[in-house]
Amino acid sequence: MDKLLIQNAKIINATGIIEADILIEGSKIIRIEKHLYSDDLSVKTIDAKGKYVIPGGLDPHVHLDLPTPAGNSSDDFYTGSRAALAGGTTSIIDFVTPSKGESLIKALHDRKAVASASCIDYALHMGITWWDASLAREIEYCIKHEGITSFKTYLAYKGSIGISYDELFEVMKVVAKYNGLVTVHCEDGDKVLARQIELIKEAKTSPRYHAVSRPADFEAEAVEKVLKMALETNCKVYLVHISSALSIEIIKKYRNVTVFVETCPHYLLLNEDVYQSDDFSIAKFVMSPPLRGKKDNEILWQQLTENFIDTVATDHCPFNLKGQKDAGKNNFVRIPNGAGSIEYRNSLLFTYGVLTGKISLQQWVALTSFNAAEIFGLSQSKGSIEIGKDADIVIWNPEKEQEISISNQYQRCDSNIYEGFKLKGMAETVICKGNIVFDNNKLMTDTINGEFMFREIVK
């Protein structure tokens, strides 16, 4: 089997920092020691002196090749996984989104066929977009036989994939029985729908009104109802893309609930000022929940510092302005929601978090890899640099600089919400299960294929 030796590594794990060499054989890490040496000329050697060596990122919330009325999201599993690698992310968790009335098992098998184009390992959350008692058996089957242990629910998007609070309560009761995890998009869908109807009647149709239709209190109210149900059902919950200080206040009241909190780079680095225009170009910032105020940015950063927020995921779901988002040029409700950052998550957090002293190197690794592996049952192979784990490793150059631009991005979209952002610190070499797949701005993914990650219940 091929061997790879990384020498002079400053290894950053969530649990600590050590200096050692790393020997990889095939797809696994087999030794971590100081002063490893090989006189075997077939062993490729990388000198990591002056760099950080970190576990490959795990992004637990992406939507690649997501079907919508405006067409599928602009990154499919091939282009999106390549962009992920360029940014130092080596595994992802995407979603199965069944149609109303569709079997979860059929939807899962169909989705796995689409996801097989991924260059990197992937897992899937099972979406629950409708409910009747028959789904209880399918949820049990997913957990016991398909390696699906997390179930995504949407309180937003009424009329399409959104479910009611009563339906969510039933989902929680079933999932709790098997110690699974329910992930929730918390926005009160009925209130959002009513506000959208009001705004359209008032001829307030431009993209700026998307944010007006989804205020922070709609998110916070949904968060509180979800946590009350979690307490009653004893169900573990994972709250996706929390965007507001108000929601954080609510979550902190529920100390007796097993709740995990996710936010995204855009809720840390962008704010509602971008919506102060009627120009259609701001449609690239149409996402749900929408961007909040600067004070919300500050509070969310503080929660990262204090280890209250567990993960920073991307919710990567880009759509082109031309040919997709412009479906809502005269009605913001028709704009497909989402933006892309799978390529920039690690660098954005390093530049604006680590280098500014808001988070430590260990917290950075925890937020981008280790915690997600622990929460979602992938820690046996992912999330840290340890003997026996997958050789998903990033050699990180803390001095490398770049300006974000659609002209140099790998993700496939005609706009970028971080256009013009300066980065310092980037992935220089990315190793995916023992294969060097990105090196000095060059992707080499033709010889690798990602695999589905079967997950066990986290005890």
VOGU-3710 file (C-alpha; in Angstrom, 3 decimals, decimal comma):
1> mdklliqnak> 0,000/0,000/0,000  1,144/3,546/-0,679  2,676/5,399/2,247  2,879/9,120/2,935  4,994/10,768/5,640  4,260/14,260/6,929  7,257/15,612/8,825  7,612/18,572/11,205  3,867/18,760/11,739  2,298/21,097/14,255
11> iinatgiiea> -0,862/19,048/14,753  -3,940/20,999/15,837  -6,707/18,861/17,296  -9,694/20,142/19,235  -8,215/18,489/22,318  -4,693/19,883/22,059  -1,624/20,762/20,012  1,416/18,534/19,530  4,485/18,527/17,323  5,144/15,203/15,619
21> diliegskii> 5,410/13,407/12,304  2,480/11,507/10,763  2,773/8,283/8,794  -0,104/7,310/6,520  -0,557/3,911/4,911  -3,336/3,541/2,386  -6,296/5,521/3,705  -5,378/5,429/7,416  -3,072/7,161/9,871  -0,795/4,435/11,282
31> riekhlysdd> 1,813/6,321/13,355  2,148/9,701/15,059  5,588/10,173/16,575  8,489/12,573/16,659  11,395/12,046/14,289  9,815/9,474/12,007  12,043/8,699/9,059  11,864/6,360/6,098  14,687/5,367/3,760  12,122/3,726/1,497
41> lsvktidakg> 12,233/5,794/-1,680  8,626/4,862/-2,456  7,390/6,752/0,626  6,379/10,256/-0,373  7,449/12,878/2,178  5,911/16,282/2,866  7,689/18,841/5,037  5,041/20,774/6,994  7,465/23,031/8,857  5,922/26,427/9,573
51> kyvipggldp> 2,410/25,155/8,775  -0,491/23,883/10,843  -1,683/20,322/10,278  -5,395/19,952/10,988  -8,088/17,314/10,473  -10,059/17,688/7,271  -13,180/19,750/7,752  -16,587/18,137/8,187  -19,434/20,358/7,005  -22,644/18,972/8,539
61> hvhldlptpa> -25,075/21,112/6,533  -24,888/21,403/2,743  -27,453/21,226/-0,067  -25,782/20,028/-3,257  -27,877/19,385/-6,342  -30,979/20,418/-4,399  -34,134/20,324/-6,566  -36,246/23,499/-6,514  -38,840/25,071/-8,857  -36,043/27,364/-10,087
71> gnssddfytg> -33,800/24,413/-10,926  -31,288/22,492/-8,865  -28,825/24,403/-6,712  -25,911/25,425/-8,902  -23,317/23,154/-7,285  -23,866/19,455/-7,815  -22,053/16,811/-5,754  -19,033/16,837/-8,060  -18,471/20,600/-8,257  -19,482/21,193/-4,651
81> sraalaggtt> -17,166/18,511/-3,272  -14,258/19,890/-5,302  -14,914/23,349/-3,884  -15,045/21,811/-0,410  -11,625/20,217/-0,897  -10,125/23,493/-2,095  -11,158/25,001/1,224  -9,976/22,131/3,408  -13,270/20,278/3,906  -13,003/16,541/3,270
91> siidfvtpsk> -16,458/15,249/4,236  -20,012/16,569/4,230  -23,530/15,798/5,373  -26,224/16,546/2,806  -29,968/15,799/2,829  -32,645/13,513/1,519  -35,779/15,572/0,797  -38,727/13,263/0,094  -41,742/14,544/-1,793  -45,067/14,662/0,035
101> geslikalhd> -46,229/11,071/0,471  -42,983/9,541/-0,822  -41,336/6,625/0,955  -38,270/7,690/2,937  -36,430/4,570/1,815  -37,091/5,176/-1,879  -36,072/8,820/-1,537  -32,883/7,747/0,247  -31,850/5,309/-2,468  -32,561/7,893/-5,175
111> rkavasasci> -30,523/10,508/-3,329  -27,575/8,183/-2,813  -27,452/7,636/-6,572  -27,165/11,406/-7,101  -24,623/11,808/-4,278  -22,368/9,101/-5,721  -20,785/11,837/-7,867  -19,137/13,266/-4,736  -15,353/13,297/-4,608  -15,452/13,175/-0,799
121> dyalhmgitw> -17,145/11,035/1,822  -20,721/12,005/2,563  -23,514/11,208/4,983  -27,173/12,170/4,707  -29,803/13,612/7,017  -33,286/12,268/6,277  -35,834/15,005/5,663  -39,314/14,581/7,123  -41,527/16,660/4,833  -44,862/15,014/5,652
131> wdaslareie> -46,246/12,842/8,412  -48,467/9,890/9,064  -48,059/6,892/11,350  -46,459/4,783/8,595  -43,291/6,859/8,794  -42,533/5,534/12,277  -41,509/2,201/10,755  -39,427/3,867/8,078  -37,600/6,020/10,626  -36,751/2,884/12,599
141> ycikhegits> -35,508/1,198/9,413  -33,341/4,201/8,496  -31,686/4,149/11,909  -31,161/0,402/12,187  -30,360/-0,551/8,602  -29,424/2,510/6,542  -27,018/4,402/8,807  -29,289/7,453/8,928  -29,526/8,698/12,515  -30,519/12,353/12,060
151> fktylaykgs> -33,809/13,664/10,713  -34,250/17,150/9,249  -37,490/19,053/9,782  -38,546/22,442/8,470  -40,993/24,680/10,305  -40,536/27,227/7,513  -41,633/26,741/3,881  -45,293/26,033/4,527  -47,000/24,671/1,439  -43,939/22,767/0,269
161> igisydelfe> -41,606/20,914/2,644  -42,625/22,591/5,911  -44,421/20,636/8,625  -46,551/21,762/11,579  -45,578/21,828/15,236  -47,943/18,923/15,872  -46,252/16,869/13,175  -42,831/17,752/14,544  -43,948/16,550/17,972  -44,820/13,154/16,478
171> vmkvvakyng> -41,450/12,975/14,723  -39,669/13,762/17,977  -41,499/11,035/19,872  -40,472/8,407/17,329  -36,863/9,531/16,901  -36,373/9,808/20,675  -37,449/6,170/21,046  -34,309/5,138/19,127  -32,040/7,848/20,600  -31,740/9,560/17,219
181> lvtvhcedgd> -31,380/13,274/16,566  -33,909/15,718/15,108  -32,483/18,749/13,321  -34,805/21,716/12,958  -35,047/24,789/10,766  -36,675/27,135/13,261  -38,850/29,811/11,673  -42,578/29,986/12,280  -43,825/29,117/8,805  -47,400/30,297/9,323
191> kvlarqieli> -46,258/33,729/10,450  -43,771/34,004/7,613  -46,449/33,102/5,084  -48,896/35,648/6,504  -46,220/38,381/6,428  -45,276/37,522/2,844  -48,915/37,816/1,736  -49,201/41,231/3,423  -46,044/42,546/1,776  -47,013/41,365/-1,710
201> keaktspryh> -50,455/42,986/-1,327  -48,644/46,228/-0,478  -46,570/45,871/-3,690  -43,399/45,370/-1,622  -41,967/42,776/-3,946  -38,207/43,454/-4,252  -35,598/41,169/-2,633  -35,109/43,512/0,337  -38,512/42,475/1,667  -37,407/38,883/2,078
211> avsrpadfea> -35,731/39,882/5,346  -38,740/41,936/6,421  -40,919/38,848/6,066  -38,745/36,776/8,414  -37,867/38,819/11,532  -35,733/37,410/14,331  -38,692/36,921/16,670  -40,224/34,422/14,189  -37,066/32,337/14,576  -36,917/32,729/18,368
221> eavekvlkma> -40,577/31,786/18,858  -40,036/28,605/16,872  -36,881/27,823/18,846  -38,789/28,058/22,122  -41,618/25,804/20,918  -39,117/23,238/19,649  -37,204/23,175/22,927  -40,415/22,786/24,932  -41,293/19,769/22,797  -37,770/18,385/23,144
231> letnckvylv> -38,106/18,610/26,902  -41,454/16,808/26,825  -40,353/14,050/24,422  -36,776/13,708/25,711  -35,596/14,082/22,119  -32,132/15,339/21,212  -32,281/18,329/18,873  -29,830/20,149/16,641  -30,867/23,693/15,727  -29,559/24,605/12,299
241> hissalsiei> -28,289/28,021/11,179  -29,165/30,023/14,299  -28,933/33,649/13,239  -30,000/35,878/16,117  -29,120/36,927/19,645  -32,782/36,529/20,561  -32,669/32,814/19,736  -29,493/32,397/21,796  -31,277/33,911/24,808  -34,090/31,387/24,439
251> ikkyrnvtvf> -31,767/28,393/24,065  -29,894/29,307/27,238  -33,099/28,929/29,243  -33,372/25,226/28,392  -30,563/23,649/30,355  -32,349/20,304/30,740  -32,598/19,689/26,988  -29,930/17,986/24,888  -29,597/20,690/22,269  -26,798/21,362/19,796
261> vetcphylll> -26,442/24,768/18,168  -25,204/25,533/14,680  -24,524/28,862/13,024  -23,013/29,802/9,647  -20,221/32,128/8,488  -22,683/34,574/6,927  -24,402/35,181/10,278  -21,003/36,046/11,754  -19,624/38,222/8,967  -22,534/39,785/7,059
271> nedvyqsddf> -25,479/41,812/8,298  -28,804/43,296/7,263  -27,177/46,440/5,844  -26,832/44,548/2,544  -30,625/44,688/2,130  -30,809/48,492/2,027  -31,391/48,656/-1,708  -34,037/47,804/-4,267  -31,439/46,604/-6,736  -32,036/42,994/-7,718
281> siakfvmspp> -28,372/42,091/-7,160  -29,063/41,825/-3,430  -30,989/38,645/-4,232  -27,678/36,826/-3,743  -28,195/37,531/-0,019  -31,682/35,996/0,011  -31,363/33,087/2,413  -33,435/31,786/5,299  -33,131/32,890/7,987  -32,028/36,237/6,549
291> lrgkkdneil> -29,015/38,204/7,731  -29,497/40,031/11,037  -28,002/43,089/12,724  -24,416/43,860/13,699  -25,254/43,223/17,344  -26,355/39,717/16,392  -22,964/39,203/14,715  -21,229/40,224/17,930  -23,347/37,975/20,150  -22,816/34,962/17,912
301> wqqltenfid> -19,045/35,480/17,948  -19,192/35,675/21,729  -21,030/32,350/21,831  -18,251/30,787/19,768  -15,690/32,161/22,211  -17,633/30,694/25,129  -18,124/27,290/23,419  -21,911/27,650/23,500  -22,274/27,181/19,737  -21,230/23,692/18,688
311> tvatdhcpfn> -20,666/23,932/14,939  -20,184/26,398/12,127  -21,681/24,871/8,989  -22,222/26,543/5,638  -25,791/25,661/4,603  -24,140/25,731/1,174  -26,972/26,106/-1,331  -26,017/28,525/-4,127  -28,241/29,634/-6,991  -27,292/31,750/-9,988
321> lkgqkdagkn> -28,671/35,272/-10,115  -29,285/34,857/-13,828  -31,593/32,018/-14,695  -32,486/31,030/-11,130  -32,832/33,800/-8,550  -34,305/36,096/-11,196  -37,402/33,866/-11,132  -38,361/36,182/-8,284  -37,435/39,459/-9,914  -40,963/40,764/-9,422
331> nfvripngag> -41,849/38,728/-6,353  -39,253/38,016/-3,660  -41,196/34,925/-2,516  -40,140/33,159/-5,731  -36,414/33,734/-5,222  -34,755/30,401/-4,364  -33,197/30,741/-0,921  -29,520/30,070/-0,417  -25,908/31,049/-0,937  -22,532/29,343/-1,123
341> sieyrnsllf> -19,552/29,187/1,233  -18,403/25,554/1,291  -15,078/26,700/-0,142  -14,418/29,476/2,367  -15,670/28,331/5,770  -12,286/27,347/7,212  -10,464/30,410/5,902  -13,176/32,844/7,001  -13,152/31,453/10,533  -9,366/31,453/10,640
351> tygvltgkis> -9,014/35,002/9,300  -11,826/36,657/11,239  -11,895/34,350/14,264  -8,461/32,911/15,057  -6,344/35,827/13,834  -8,529/38,348/15,670  -8,345/36,394/18,923  -12,044/35,547/19,052  -11,424/31,797/18,966  -8,367/29,600/19,507
361> lqqwvaltsf> -6,839/27,185/17,047  -8,385/24,296/18,969  -11,826/25,929/18,918  -11,458/26,473/15,177  -10,879/22,751/14,652  -13,728/21,876/17,028  -16,179/24,107/15,163  -15,209/22,933/11,686  -14,575/19,233/12,245  -14,400/17,585/15,669
371> naaeifglsq> -17,757/18,604/17,138  -19,760/17,631/14,066  -18,052/14,226/14,003  -18,979/13,704/17,654  -22,574/14,898/17,310  -23,393/12,967/14,141  -21,731/9,645/14,921  -18,655/9,927/12,713  -15,928/10,253/15,339  -14,560/6,741/14,789
381> skgsieigkd> -13,100/7,852/11,475  -13,381/11,646/11,193  -12,810/14,840/13,170  -9,285/14,464/14,522  -5,766/13,369/13,637  -5,350/10,075/15,482  -3,909/6,630/14,804  -6,490/4,445/13,089  -8,611/7,272/11,737  -9,037/8,225/8,102
391> adiviwnpek> -6,109/10,172/6,717  -8,213/13,278/6,014  -5,602/15,912/6,698  -5,062/19,544/5,748  -1,706/21,271/5,738  -2,655/24,849/6,491  -0,514/27,810/5,486  -1,249/30,603/7,986  0,484/33,204/5,822  -1,161/32,503/2,490
401> eqeisisnqy> -3,458/35,320/1,341  -6,289/35,639/-1,143  -9,181/37,927/-2,013  -12,483/36,152/-2,557  -13,827/36,604/-6,071  -16,035/34,778/-8,524  -13,016/34,952/-10,840  -10,989/32,522/-8,718  -13,615/30,425/-6,926  -14,107/26,704/-7,387
411> qrcdsniyeg> -17,770/26,704/-6,348  -20,111/27,051/-9,319  -22,241/30,180/-9,144  -22,400/33,537/-10,916  -22,198/35,510/-7,646  -20,457/35,293/-4,298  -21,753/36,778/-1,045  -18,156/37,255/0,170  -16,917/39,035/-2,942  -13,946/41,229/-1,962
421> fklkgmaetv> -13,332/39,650/1,454  -9,630/39,356/2,264  -8,373/36,022/3,587  -5,168/35,188/5,423  -4,620/31,510/6,073  -5,615/28,851/3,556  -5,426/25,162/2,781  -2,145/24,513/0,991  -2,242/20,720/0,727  -5,334/18,575/1,273
431> ickgnivfdn> -5,077/14,830/1,822  -8,281/12,828/1,497  -8,095/9,231/2,777  -4,388/9,152/2,051  -4,573/10,793/-1,392  -3,154/14,228/-2,074  -6,119/15,848/-3,809  -5,305/19,553/-3,579  -1,872/21,101/-3,619  -0,818/24,694/-4,217
441> nklmtdting> -4,118/25,723/-5,803  -4,365/22,634/-8,003  -7,158/20,085/-7,605  -6,400/16,445/-8,387  -9,687/14,624/-7,833  -9,976/12,418/-10,914  -8,751/9,312/-9,085  -10,914/9,542/-5,933  -14,547/8,852/-5,172  -16,374/9,633/-1,979
451> efmfreivk> -18,220/6,961/-0,070  -21,452/6,984/1,881  -20,749/7,152/5,621  -22,975/4,729/7,536  -23,594/6,154/11,005  -24,344/4,480/14,310  -26,437/6,035/17,068  -24,390/8,211/19,432  -24,882/6,822/22,931
//
